[in-house]
Amino acid sequence: MNKVAIIIASLILAMAAGLAGYTSTATAHSVSKEVALEAYIIPAIELTVEPESIDFDTGRPHAVTITNTGAWDLSVTGSVTGPYADGLELDGEPCSLFNATIKRDGHQEIDVMLTVPEGYHGVGESGTIIIWATEAH
């Protein structure tokens, strides 16, 4: 008569780090063996933006690449606050109107342009550009 092995498996998802721990324990009567396995779980929404900074002093558009490194297709939009909110354009339109769909494992190059009025008095002020990503439908 063959001995029957009983296998107990557990899967623990660590969402914040995007990692999963997987432990399997096999027991056959008094003999016990344990195997530990780990797997990388792709986050649903994840992207990279290159370059990480732009120097707008040239007065020309700058290419920025957004790469979808997550598991879902993404709908990407932009938002800007601060003194240059009206002068920032993404692909030739105001930042607030920008919308792009980037497929899983895909990327999109976006032209970023900042127009500063000649009489601008906000030297030294800062603002924030936010790139939003949600699941594309």
Secondary structure, DSSP 8 states (H G I E B T S, - for coil): -----EEEEEEEEETTTTEEEEEEEEEETTEEEEEEEEEE---SS-EEEESS---GGG-S-EEEEEEE-SSS-EEEEEEEESTTTTTEEETTEEGGG-EEEE-TT-EEEEEEEE---TT---TT---EEEEEEEE--
